[in-house]
Amino acid sequence: MSSQIATHNRVLWQPSQHDTDQSHLKAFAEFVDQPLFPYDRLHRWSITHIAEFWSAVWDYAGIIGEKGDRYYTAAASMADAVFFPDASLNFAENVLRANPDNIAAYQADETGVTQAITFRDLSEQVAKAQHGLRQLGVRKGDRVAGVTTNNIDGLVALLATASLGGIWTSCSPDFGAKGIIDRIGQVQPKVLIAHLHYQYKGKPFDISAKVEDIAAQMDSIQHVVTTTDITDGAISWESLLDNQAVKPEFEQVNFSDPLYILYTSGTTGLPKAIVHSVGGTLLQHVKEHQLHGDLKETDTLFWYTNTAWMMYPWLVTGLASGASLLLYDGAPMLPDRPAHLWDIAEEIQLTHFGTSPKYLESLAKAGVRLKDDYTLSSLKSILSCGAPLVSEQYDWVYDTIKEDLMLQSISGGTEIIGCFVMGSPIHPVVRGEISCKALGMAVDVLDERGISVFGKKGDLVCTEPFPSMPLTFYGEGGDERYRNNYFSDRPGVWTHGDFAEQTIDQSLVIYGRADTVLNPGGIRIGTAEIYSVVDHIDEIQDSVVFGLPCDNDEEIVLCVVTEHLTKELAQTIRQEIRQKASPRHVPRRIYQVSDIPHTINGKKVEGAAKTTAIGAEVKNQASIRNPACLAEFSDIKKKECY
């Protein structure tokens, strides 16, 4: 790989010829007999020859299953298009097929690496769990719910469910009982698998009573399986696996049969239960891992995630490329070891590190300079999602972590269990920009007229079908709710809900969710543009920005967590925003608060702050990690304003 280019240049990293020649993307281009450069041409081919492209992804990745003779059937509606209608396969079979002697997963927590398991041993544990679940009556199409930590037992439970043709759905143990019931209660699981104990920042947590409460309130649950302890009437994980099974049997299912049910954050109502298919999930992920992430059999993939976020199943599918996984449960930074995750990364020779801008910002504010203390010789790529990665963070990564590195800001969503825009091993890393549109994804940015625009902000859309579109939203009226969410604004076009810009070089910049876009004076402003400035002011620990109605217009309100908000600090904030964003971005009001509302997955909830500030009710506070903080916003205009 090549070295970093000077930071005053917009290009921070450039792949070497060797990188390009050895990449999956070059091999795939040769596989489909298409030129690799210009990439835009390859991308256009992938979205105009839809059947040919996705069939080639199946073949290139060596998917195990019967592909059938039909690869794609168009329909009058984008949502009704069908991929591989004659295909059959099993997800677990495809992720357990690697060299049996290779490491499948490392397990780690706040104490460090605690376990490693080979593909052979993982397959045997899946076989035993499969046998146990079958004895409990789990069959194809049944839902199995997990309240699980990110460890090997949780991975086994997921794969055993998938091996039977079952549907896996999960929440993290740190969710409250109502938050869990609001999610998995919608889908009527037959079996609940729960980890009763976990640790966060050195503090142990016991959720036995919560699990008993959840099981008591869900009539569909016939069996509860628990690890580390047993609640009344539950089955132990050890007894579930206490059988002679050695090799799993793989129930063949249709390409469009369901595999996962994932949930939106649900801060404006009951979380939407999004149903994703076996084949769509698998094909989307191997494409993203291999063609864009350049993930190979010798690599180790990590994403800091709990089991409720879509990045957890995204991580799990890394096994289908033969790679090893790092499964980590615990806090990302410990009081005495802020770089704890990098101790683990160095020990296991991690190659792909997945994280969020918030984590990188926390490292920066803690003064961490990884290149001073770690060699990170194996590290090839850092990937980031969950919020836009801002320009200064690109600089910080190359200045303090590693110069020879492919940094990827990626963006997609739970709704598609994947990405619309990503990086690639053949694209340079340009400061503040996402490198390219993902292959097979007909991404565009449209203005209010529905016209494709470059160099201007608009709505991120997708104009052609792709296999990982949801099957439906689970429950009554699910198809209608699904279509209303993504196709009502522009019939026949997926409107994702992100505010974005595409450059003349076909790279992209994401400015945040469209429903949180500010509109002072009729000018649309993304909240990410303000956070990119405020979050780098040392005195500011956290912040949230939203718009409040004012005289038939909207004024920008900024709330900050800081030790002491003064007129001088408020002036500094405004000056920084004016200089680094624009005068239109400057907040009219700045308030000090003690905490900012976040979802359990760590995303800021601007909508909840605004809803409370205007005196309305936040409908689903169970989706917010710290709902008590909303009380401060209910009388925000009575607080001292700067």
C-alpha positions as CSV (number, residue, x, y, z in Angstrom):
1,M,0.0,0.0,0.0
2,S,1.2,3.5,-0.7
3,S,2.0,6.2,1.9
4,Q,-0.1,9.2,2.8
5,I,0.0,12.3,0.6
6,A,0.6,15.7,2.4
7,T,-2.3,16.7,4.5
8,H,-2.7,20.1,2.7
9,N,-3.8,18.1,-0.3
10,R,-7.4,17.0,-0.5
11,V,-6.2,13.5,-1.3
12,L,-5.0,11.8,2.0
13,W,-4.3,8.3,0.7
14,Q,-3.9,6.8,-2.7
15,P,-3.9,3.0,-3.5
16,S,-0.7,1.8,-5.0
17,Q,-0.7,-0.2,-8.2
18,H,0.0,-3.3,-6.1
19,D,-3.1,-2.6,-4.0
20,T,-5.2,-2.3,-7.2
21,D,-3.8,-5.4,-8.9
22,Q,-4.3,-7.6,-5.8
23,S,-7.8,-6.3,-5.1
24,H,-11.1,-8.2,-5.2
25,L,-12.5,-5.4,-7.3
26,K,-9.9,-5.8,-10.1
27,A,-10.4,-9.6,-10.0
28,F,-14.2,-9.1,-10.2
29,A,-13.9,-6.7,-13.2
30,E,-11.9,-9.3,-15.0
31,F,-14.4,-12.0,-13.9
32,V,-17.2,-10.1,-15.6
33,D,-15.1,-8.9,-18.5
34,Q,-15.6,-5.3,-17.8
35,P,-12.9,-2.5,-17.6
36,L,-12.0,-1.5,-14.0
37,F,-11.4,2.1,-15.0
38,P,-13.2,4.4,-15.1
39,Y,-15.1,3.1,-12.1
40,D,-18.1,5.1,-13.0
41,R,-18.5,3.0,-16.1
42,L,-18.3,-0.2,-14.1
43,H,-20.9,1.2,-11.7
44,R,-23.2,2.1,-14.6
45,W,-22.9,-1.4,-15.9
46,S,-23.8,-2.8,-12.5
47,I,-27.1,-0.8,-12.3
48,T,-28.1,-1.2,-16.0
49,H,-27.3,-5.0,-16.3
50,I,-28.9,-5.8,-13.0
51,A,-29.4,-9.6,-13.5
52,E,-26.0,-10.0,-14.9
53,F,-24.3,-8.1,-12.1
54,W,-26.0,-9.9,-9.2
55,S,-25.5,-13.3,-10.8
56,A,-21.8,-12.5,-11.2
57,V,-21.6,-11.5,-7.5
58,W,-23.2,-14.9,-6.6
59,D,-20.6,-16.8,-8.8
60,Y,-17.6,-14.7,-7.8
61,A,-18.3,-15.1,-4.1
62,G,-18.9,-18.8,-4.6
63,I,-22.3,-18.9,-3.0
64,I,-23.4,-22.4,-2.0
65,G,-26.9,-23.1,-3.3
66,E,-29.0,-23.6,-6.4
67,K,-29.0,-20.3,-8.3
68,G,-31.7,-21.2,-10.8
69,D,-32.1,-19.8,-14.3
70,R,-33.8,-16.5,-13.5
71,Y,-31.8,-13.9,-11.7
72,Y,-34.0,-10.8,-11.8
73,T,-37.6,-10.0,-12.7
74,A,-38.5,-6.4,-13.1
75,A,-41.9,-5.1,-12.0
76,A,-44.0,-2.0,-12.4
77,S,-43.0,-1.0,-8.9
78,M,-39.4,-1.0,-7.6
79,A,-40.6,-2.7,-4.4
80,D,-42.1,-5.6,-6.4
81,A,-39.0,-6.5,-8.3
82,V,-37.9,-10.1,-7.7
83,F,-34.3,-11.5,-7.4
84,F,-33.4,-15.1,-8.0
85,P,-37.0,-16.5,-7.8
86,D,-35.9,-20.1,-8.4
87,A,-32.9,-20.1,-6.1
88,S,-32.4,-22.0,-2.8
89,L,-29.7,-21.8,-0.3
90,N,-28.9,-21.6,3.5
91,F,-27.2,-18.7,5.1
92,A,-25.4,-20.6,7.8
93,E,-24.0,-23.1,5.3
94,N,-22.4,-20.2,3.4
95,V,-20.8,-18.6,6.5
96,L,-19.5,-21.9,7.9
97,R,-17.7,-23.2,4.8
98,A,-14.2,-21.8,5.3
99,N,-11.1,-23.8,6.1
100,P,-12.1,-25.7,9.3
101,D,-8.7,-25.1,10.9
102,N,-8.9,-21.3,10.5
103,I,-10.0,-19.0,13.3
104,A,-13.6,-18.1,12.8
105,A,-13.9,-15.7,15.8
106,Y,-12.1,-14.1,18.6
107,Q,-14.1,-13.2,21.7
108,A,-13.0,-10.2,23.8
109,D,-14.3,-8.1,26.6
110,E,-13.0,-5.4,28.9
111,T,-10.4,-7.8,30.2
112,G,-9.0,-8.5,26.7
113,V,-9.2,-11.5,24.4
114,T,-10.9,-14.4,26.3
115,Q,-11.4,-17.1,23.6
116,A,-10.9,-18.0,20.0
117,I,-12.8,-20.6,18.0
118,T,-12.0,-22.3,14.7
119,F,-14.5,-22.9,12.0
120,R,-14.6,-26.6,12.8
121,D,-15.4,-26.0,16.5
122,L,-17.9,-23.2,15.6
123,S,-19.7,-25.6,13.1
124,E,-19.9,-28.3,15.8
125,Q,-21.4,-25.9,18.4
126,V,-23.9,-24.7,15.7
127,A,-24.8,-28.4,15.1
128,K,-25.4,-28.9,18.8
129,A,-27.4,-25.8,19.2
130,Q,-29.4,-26.7,16.1
131,H,-30.2,-30.1,17.6
132,G,-31.3,-28.4,20.8
133,L,-33.5,-25.9,19.1
134,R,-35.1,-28.5,16.9
135,Q,-35.9,-30.4,20.1
136,L,-37.7,-27.3,21.3
137,G,-39.8,-27.3,18.1
138,V,-38.1,-24.6,16.1
139,R,-38.8,-25.1,12.4
140,K,-38.4,-23.2,9.2
141,G,-40.0,-19.7,9.5
142,D,-40.1,-19.7,13.3
143,R,-38.7,-16.6,15.0
144,V,-36.0,-17.0,17.6
145,A,-35.2,-13.9,19.7
146,G,-31.9,-13.1,21.4
147,V,-31.2,-10.8,24.2
148,T,-27.6,-11.5,23.7
149,T,-24.1,-10.0,24.2
150,N,-21.7,-9.9,21.3
151,N,-19.9,-13.1,22.0
152,I,-19.4,-16.6,20.6
153,D,-22.6,-18.1,22.2
154,G,-24.7,-15.4,20.6
155,L,-23.1,-16.1,17.2
156,V,-23.8,-19.8,17.7
157,A,-27.5,-19.1,18.5
158,L,-27.9,-16.9,15.4
159,L,-26.3,-19.4,13.1
160,A,-28.2,-22.4,14.6
161,T,-31.4,-20.5,14.0
162,A,-30.5,-19.8,10.4
163,S,-29.4,-23.4,9.8
164,L,-32.9,-24.5,10.5
165,G,-34.4,-21.9,8.2
166,G,-35.6,-19.9,11.2
167,I,-35.6,-16.1,11.6
168,W,-33.3,-14.4,14.0
169,T,-34.1,-11.2,15.8
170,S,-32.2,-9.6,18.7
171,C,-31.9,-6.8,21.2
172,S,-29.0,-5.9,23.4
173,P,-29.2,-6.7,27.1
174,D,-28.8,-3.1,28.0
175,F,-32.3,-2.3,26.5
176,G,-35.0,-1.8,29.1
177,A,-37.8,-4.3,29.3
178,K,-40.3,-2.1,27.4
179,G,-37.7,-1.4,24.7
180,I,-37.2,-5.1,24.2
181,I,-41.0,-5.9,24.3
182,D,-41.7,-3.0,21.8
183,R,-39.3,-4.7,19.4
184,I,-39.3,-8.5,19.6
185,G,-42.8,-8.6,21.1
186,Q,-44.1,-7.5,17.6
187,V,-42.8,-10.7,15.9
188,Q,-44.0,-13.4,18.3
189,P,-40.8,-15.4,18.8
190,K,-41.1,-19.1,19.8
191,V,-37.9,-19.2,21.7
192,L,-36.0,-16.5,23.7
193,I,-32.3,-16.9,24.2
194,A,-30.8,-14.5,26.8
195,H,-27.5,-13.7,28.4
196,L,-28.3,-12.9,32.0
197,H,-25.1,-11.1,32.9
198,Y,-22.9,-8.6,31.2
199,Q,-20.3,-6.0,32.2
200,Y,-19.9,-2.3,31.1
201,K,-17.1,0.0,32.3
202,G,-16.2,-2.6,34.9
203,K,-19.7,-2.7,36.4
204,P,-21.6,-6.0,36.4
205,F,-25.2,-6.1,35.4
206,D,-27.8,-8.9,36.1
207,I,-30.9,-8.9,33.9
208,S,-32.5,-12.1,35.3
209,A,-35.6,-10.2,36.5
210,K,-35.9,-8.3,33.3
211,V,-35.8,-11.5,31.2
212,E,-38.5,-13.1,33.5
213,D,-40.6,-10.0,33.0
214,I,-40.2,-10.1,29.2
215,A,-41.0,-13.8,29.0
216,A,-44.1,-13.4,31.2
217,Q,-45.5,-10.6,28.9
218,M,-45.0,-12.5,25.6
219,D,-47.5,-15.3,25.1
220,S,-45.7,-16.6,22.0
221,I,-42.6,-17.6,23.9
222,Q,-42.6,-21.3,24.5
223,H,-39.1,-21.8,25.9
224,V,-36.5,-19.5,27.4
225,V,-32.8,-20.5,27.1
226,T,-30.3,-18.6,29.4
227,T,-26.6,-18.5,29.7
228,T,-24.4,-18.0,32.8
229,D,-27.4,-18.7,35.1
230,I,-31.0,-20.1,35.0
231,T,-34.2,-18.3,35.7
232,D,-37.3,-20.1,36.8
233,G,-38.5,-22.5,34.1
234,A,-35.7,-21.7,31.8
235,I,-33.3,-24.1,30.0
236,S,-29.6,-23.7,30.4
237,W,-27.4,-23.0,27.3
238,E,-25.2,-26.0,28.4
239,S,-28.2,-28.4,28.4
240,L,-29.3,-27.1,25.0
241,L,-25.9,-28.1,23.6
242,D,-25.7,-31.3,25.5
243,N,-26.1,-33.8,22.6
244,Q,-24.0,-35.8,20.2
245,A,-24.5,-33.7,17.1
246,V,-21.3,-32.8,15.2
247,K,-22.2,-31.5,11.8
248,P,-25.2,-29.2,11.2
249,E,-27.8,-30.0,8.7
250,F,-28.7,-27.0,6.5
251,E,-32.4,-26.4,5.6
252,Q,-32.6,-25.1,2.1
253,V,-34.8,-22.0,1.8
254,N,-35.9,-19.7,-1.0
255,F,-33.7,-16.7,-1.8
256,S,-36.5,-14.4,-0.6
257,D,-37.3,-16.3,2.6
258,P,-36.8,-14.2,5.7
259,L,-33.5,-14.4,7.7
260,Y,-33.5,-11.3,10.0
261,I,-36.0,-8.9,11.6
262,L,-34.3,-5.7,12.5
263,Y,-35.7,-2.6,14.1
264,T,-35.5,1.1,13.5
265,S,-34.8,3.3,16.5
266,G,-38.4,4.0,17.1
267,T,-38.1,7.5,18.6
268,T,-41.3,8.7,16.8
269,G,-43.4,5.7,17.5
270,L,-43.2,1.9,17.8
271,P,-40.0,0.7,16.2
272,K,-40.5,-0.6,12.7
273,A,-39.8,-4.3,12.4
274,I,-38.0,-4.7,9.1
275,V,-37.9,-8.2,7.5
276,H,-34.7,-9.0,5.5
277,S,-34.2,-12.0,3.2
278,V,-31.6,-14.7,3.3
279,G,-30.3,-14.2,-0.2
280,G,-30.5,-10.4,-0.3
281,T,-28.6,-10.1,2.9
282,L,-25.9,-12.6,1.9
283,L,-25.3,-11.1,-1.6
284,Q,-25.3,-7.5,-0.4
285,H,-22.8,-8.2,2.3
286,V,-20.3,-10.3,0.3
287,K,-20.4,-7.6,-2.3
288,E,-19.7,-4.9,0.2
289,H,-17.1,-7.0,2.1
290,Q,-15.1,-8.2,-0.9
291,L,-15.5,-5.7,-3.7
292,H,-15.5,-2.5,-1.5
293,G,-13.8,-3.6,1.8
294,D,-11.4,-6.0,0.0
295,L,-11.9,-8.5,2.8
296,K,-10.0,-11.7,2.3
297,E,-9.6,-15.1,4.0
298,T,-6.5,-14.0,5.8
299,D,-8.2,-10.9,7.3
300,T,-9.9,-10.2,10.6
301,L,-12.9,-8.0,10.7
302,F,-14.3,-6.0,13.6
303,W,-17.1,-3.6,14.2
304,Y,-17.8,-2.0,17.5
305,T,-21.5,-2.9,17.8
306,N,-24.1,-4.4,20.1
307,T,-26.4,-7.2,18.8
308,A,-29.3,-4.8,18.1
309,W,-27.7,-2.7,15.5
310,M,-27.6,-3.7,11.8
311,M,-23.8,-3.7,11.9
312,Y,-23.9,-6.9,14.0
313,P,-25.4,-9.0,11.1
314,W,-23.1,-7.1,8.7
315,L,-20.2,-8.2,10.8
316,V,-21.4,-11.8,11.1
317,T,-21.5,-12.2,7.3
318,G,-17.8,-11.5,7.2
319,L,-17.4,-15.3,7.8
320,A,-18.9,-15.9,4.3
321,S,-15.6,-14.4,2.9
322,G,-13.6,-16.8,5.0
323,A,-12.4,-14.0,7.3
324,S,-12.1,-14.1,11.1
325,L,-14.3,-11.9,13.3
326,L,-13.5,-10.0,16.5
327,L,-16.6,-10.2,18.8
328,Y,-16.3,-7.6,21.5
329,D,-18.7,-6.9,24.4
330,G,-18.0,-4.0,26.7
331,A,-17.2,-0.3,26.7
332,P,-15.1,1.0,23.8
333,M,-13.0,3.1,26.1
334,L,-12.1,2.3,29.7
335,P,-11.1,5.0,32.2
336,D,-7.6,3.7,32.6
337,R,-7.2,2.4,29.1
338,P,-8.8,4.6,26.5
339,A,-7.1,2.7,23.6
340,H,-8.2,-0.7,25.0
341,L,-9.7,-1.8,21.7
342,W,-6.4,-1.2,20.0
343,D,-4.6,-3.4,22.5
344,I,-6.9,-6.2,21.3
345,A,-6.4,-5.2,17.6
346,E,-2.6,-5.4,18.0
347,E,-2.8,-8.8,19.8
348,I,-4.9,-10.5,17.1
349,Q,-3.4,-8.6,14.1
350,L,-6.7,-7.0,13.2
351,T,-7.0,-5.8,9.5
352,H,-10.4,-4.1,9.3
353,F,-11.5,-1.9,12.2
354,G,-15.2,-0.7,12.2
355,T,-16.3,2.2,14.3
356,S,-18.2,5.5,14.5
357,P,-17.2,9.2,14.3
358,K,-18.2,9.5,18.0
359,Y,-15.5,7.0,19.0
360,L,-12.8,8.6,16.9
361,E,-13.8,12.0,18.4
362,S,-13.5,10.5,21.9
363,L,-10.0,9.2,21.2
364,A,-9.0,12.6,19.8
365,K,-10.3,14.4,22.9
366,A,-8.5,12.0,25.1
367,G,-5.2,12.9,23.3
368,V,-4.7,9.4,22.0
369,R,-2.0,9.0,19.3
370,L,-2.0,5.4,18.3
371,K,1.0,5.5,16.0
372,D,3.1,6.5,19.0
373,D,2.3,3.3,21.0
374,Y,1.2,0.6,18.4
375,T,2.7,-0.7,15.2
376,L,-0.6,-1.7,13.7
377,S,1.3,-3.4,10.9
378,S,-1.7,-5.6,10.0
379,L,-4.2,-2.8,9.9
380,K,-5.5,-2.2,6.3
381,S,-8.7,-0.3,6.8
382,I,-10.8,1.8,9.2
383,L,-14.5,2.0,8.4
384,S,-16.9,4.3,10.0
385,C,-20.7,4.8,10.0
386,G,-23.6,5.9,12.2
387,A,-23.0,9.6,11.5
388,P,-21.1,11.5,8.9
389,L,-17.3,11.5,9.3
390,V,-16.1,15.1,9.0
391,S,-13.0,16.4,7.3
392,E,-11.0,17.1,10.5
393,Q,-11.5,13.4,11.5
394,Y,-10.0,12.3,8.2
395,D,-6.9,14.4,9.0
396,W,-6.8,13.0,12.6
397,V,-6.9,9.4,11.4
398,Y,-3.9,9.8,9.1
399,D,-2.0,12.1,11.5
400,T,-2.4,9.9,14.6
401,I,-3.3,6.3,13.7
402,K,-1.6,5.2,10.5
403,E,-0.6,6.8,7.2
404,D,-0.8,3.7,5.1
405,L,-4.5,3.0,5.5
406,M,-7.8,2.9,3.5
407,L,-10.3,5.0,5.5
408,Q,-13.9,4.4,4.5
409,S,-16.8,6.5,5.6
410,I,-19.8,4.3,4.6
411,S,-23.5,5.1,4.6
412,G,-26.6,3.0,4.3
413,G,-29.1,1.9,6.9
414,T,-31.1,-0.7,8.8
415,E,-33.7,-0.5,6.1
416,I,-31.4,-2.0,3.5
417,I,-29.1,-4.0,5.9
418,G,-26.2,-2.5,3.9
419,C,-24.8,0.5,2.2
420,F,-25.6,2.9,-0.6
421,V,-22.2,4.6,-0.6
422,M,-18.8,3.3,0.4
423,G,-15.1,3.4,-0.3
424,S,-13.1,0.9,-2.4
425,P,-9.5,-0.4,-2.7
426,I,-9.1,1.5,-6.0
427,H,-10.3,4.9,-5.0
428,P,-8.2,7.6,-3.3
429,V,-9.4,8.8,0.1
430,V,-10.5,12.4,-0.3
431,R,-10.8,14.6,2.8
432,G,-14.4,14.8,3.9
433,E,-15.9,12.7,1.1
434,I,-17.3,9.2,0.7
435,S,-15.4,7.7,-2.2
436,C,-18.1,6.1,-4.4
437,K,-21.5,4.8,-5.0
438,A,-21.6,1.1,-4.2
439,L,-21.8,-1.3,-7.1
440,G,-25.4,-2.4,-7.9
441,M,-26.9,0.6,-6.1
442,A,-28.4,3.2,-8.5
443,V,-27.7,6.1,-6.1
444,D,-28.5,9.7,-7.0
445,V,-29.2,13.1,-5.3
446,L,-32.4,14.9,-6.3
447,D,-33.5,18.4,-5.6
448,E,-37.0,19.5,-4.8
449,R,-37.9,19.3,-8.5
450,G,-36.8,15.7,-8.7
451,I,-33.8,16.7,-10.8
452,S,-30.4,15.0,-10.3
453,V,-27.9,17.6,-9.0
454,F,-24.2,17.8,-8.5
455,G,-22.5,20.2,-6.2
456,K,-25.8,21.0,-4.5
457,K,-27.5,19.4,-1.6
458,G,-30.6,17.2,-2.0
459,D,-32.3,14.0,-1.1
460,L,-30.4,10.7,-1.4
461,V,-32.3,8.3,-3.5
462,C,-32.0,4.9,-5.3
463,T,-33.6,4.5,-8.6
464,E,-33.2,0.8,-9.4
465,P,-34.0,-2.3,-7.3
466,F,-31.4,-4.2,-5.3
467,P,-31.7,-7.6,-3.5
468,S,-31.5,-6.3,0.1
469,M,-34.6,-4.2,-0.1
470,P,-36.9,-5.2,2.8
471,L,-39.3,-8.0,2.2
472,T,-41.9,-6.1,4.3
473,F,-42.5,-4.6,7.7
474,Y,-43.6,-7.4,10.1
475,G,-47.2,-7.3,11.2
476,E,-50.6,-6.1,9.9
477,G,-50.4,-3.7,7.0
478,G,-46.6,-4.2,6.7
479,D,-46.4,-3.9,2.9
480,E,-48.3,-0.7,2.9
481,R,-46.2,0.8,5.7
482,Y,-43.0,-0.2,4.0
483,R,-44.1,1.4,0.7
484,N,-45.3,4.6,2.4
485,N,-42.0,5.0,4.2
486,Y,-39.7,4.8,1.2
487,F,-41.8,5.3,-2.0
488,S,-44.5,7.8,-1.1
489,D,-42.3,10.9,-1.8
490,R,-41.3,9.8,-5.2
491,P,-43.3,6.9,-6.6
492,G,-41.0,4.3,-8.1
493,V,-37.9,5.8,-6.4
494,W,-36.5,4.8,-3.0
495,T,-36.1,8.0,-1.0
496,H,-33.8,7.1,1.8
497,G,-34.2,10.1,4.1
498,D,-30.6,11.3,4.0
499,F,-29.6,14.9,3.0
500,A,-26.6,14.6,0.7
501,E,-24.5,16.0,-2.1
502,Q,-22.7,14.4,-5.0
503,T,-19.6,16.0,-6.4
504,I,-18.6,16.2,-10.0
505,D,-16.1,13.4,-9.2
506,Q,-19.1,11.2,-8.2
507,S,-18.0,11.1,-4.6
508,L,-20.6,11.9,-1.9
509,V,-21.0,13.9,1.3
510,I,-23.8,13.1,3.8
511,Y,-25.2,16.0,5.8
512,G,-27.5,14.0,8.1
513,R,-31.0,12.8,8.2
514,A,-33.4,14.8,6.0
515,D,-36.0,14.9,8.8
516,T,-33.6,16.8,11.0
517,V,-32.5,19.2,8.3
518,L,-32.8,22.9,9.4
519,N,-34.6,25.4,7.3
520,P,-33.9,28.9,8.4
521,G,-34.9,31.5,5.8
522,G,-35.9,28.6,3.5
523,I,-32.3,27.4,3.1
524,R,-31.9,23.7,3.9
525,I,-28.9,23.0,6.3
526,G,-27.7,19.6,7.5
527,T,-27.1,19.2,11.2
528,A,-23.8,17.4,10.5
529,E,-22.4,20.6,9.2
530,I,-22.8,22.2,12.6
531,Y,-21.7,19.1,14.6
532,S,-18.5,19.0,12.5
533,V,-17.5,22.3,14.0
534,V,-19.0,22.1,17.5
535,D,-17.7,18.6,18.3
536,H,-14.1,19.7,17.8
537,I,-14.3,22.5,20.4
538,D,-12.5,21.1,23.4
539,E,-14.8,22.6,26.0
540,I,-17.9,20.9,24.4
541,Q,-18.5,17.3,25.6
542,D,-21.7,16.7,23.5
543,S,-24.3,18.7,21.6
544,V,-27.6,18.6,19.8
545,V,-29.0,21.1,17.3
546,F,-32.6,21.5,16.1
547,G,-34.9,24.1,14.7
548,L,-37.7,25.9,16.6
549,P,-40.6,27.8,14.9
550,C,-40.3,31.6,15.1
551,D,-42.5,34.1,13.3
552,N,-43.3,31.9,10.3
553,D,-39.6,30.9,10.1
554,E,-37.2,28.7,12.0
555,E,-34.4,29.6,14.3
556,I,-31.4,27.3,15.0
557,V,-31.1,26.2,18.6
558,L,-27.9,24.6,19.9
559,C,-27.7,22.8,23.2
560,V,-24.3,21.9,24.6
561,V,-22.9,19.8,27.4
562,T,-20.0,21.7,29.0
563,E,-18.6,22.5,32.4
564,H,-19.7,26.1,32.2
565,L,-21.3,27.9,29.3
566,T,-20.2,31.6,29.2
567,K,-20.8,34.4,26.8
568,E,-17.1,34.0,25.7
569,L,-17.6,30.3,24.9
570,A,-20.8,31.0,23.1
571,Q,-19.1,33.7,21.1
572,T,-16.3,31.2,20.2
573,I,-18.8,28.6,19.1
574,R,-20.6,31.1,16.8
575,Q,-17.3,32.4,15.4
576,E,-16.1,28.9,14.6
577,I,-19.4,27.9,13.0
578,R,-19.5,31.2,10.9
579,Q,-15.9,30.6,9.7
580,K,-16.0,26.8,9.1
581,A,-19.6,26.4,8.0
582,S,-21.4,29.6,7.0
583,P,-23.2,32.6,8.6
584,R,-26.5,30.7,7.9
585,H,-25.4,27.9,10.2
586,V,-24.9,30.1,13.3
587,P,-27.3,29.2,16.0
588,R,-29.7,31.9,17.3
589,R,-29.8,30.4,20.7
590,I,-27.2,28.4,22.7
591,Y,-28.2,26.6,25.9
592,Q,-26.3,24.6,28.4
593,V,-27.8,21.1,29.3
594,S,-26.5,18.3,31.4
595,D,-27.1,15.5,28.8
596,I,-28.1,14.9,25.2
597,P,-30.7,12.3,24.2
598,H,-29.2,9.3,22.4
599,T,-30.7,6.1,21.1
600,I,-29.5,2.9,22.7
601,N,-27.2,2.5,19.7
602,G,-25.6,5.9,20.4
603,K,-27.2,8.2,17.8
604,K,-28.3,11.7,18.7
605,V,-32.1,12.1,18.8
606,E,-32.6,15.6,17.5
607,G,-36.3,14.9,16.9
608,A,-36.9,14.0,20.6
609,A,-35.2,17.2,21.8
610,K,-37.2,19.3,19.4
611,T,-40.5,17.5,20.1
612,T,-40.0,18.1,23.9
613,A,-39.0,21.7,23.4
614,I,-42.2,22.6,21.5
615,G,-44.3,21.0,24.2
616,A,-45.3,17.8,22.4
617,E,-44.9,14.2,23.7
618,V,-42.1,11.9,22.6
619,K,-44.1,8.8,21.8
620,N,-41.5,6.1,22.4
621,Q,-39.1,7.0,25.1
622,A,-38.1,3.3,25.5
623,S,-36.0,3.8,22.4
624,I,-33.9,6.5,24.1
625,R,-31.0,5.4,26.3
626,N,-31.3,8.4,28.7
627,P,-34.9,9.6,28.5
628,A,-34.7,11.5,31.8
629,C,-32.6,14.1,30.1
630,L,-35.6,15.3,28.0
631,A,-37.0,17.0,31.0
632,E,-34.4,19.8,30.5
633,F,-35.7,20.4,27.0
634,S,-39.3,20.8,28.1
635,D,-38.7,24.3,29.3
636,I,-35.7,25.2,27.3
637,K,-36.8,28.8,26.6
638,K,-36.8,29.4,30.3
639,K,-33.2,28.5,30.6
640,E,-30.4,31.1,30.3
641,C,-29.7,31.7,26.7
642,Y,-26.3,32.7,25.2
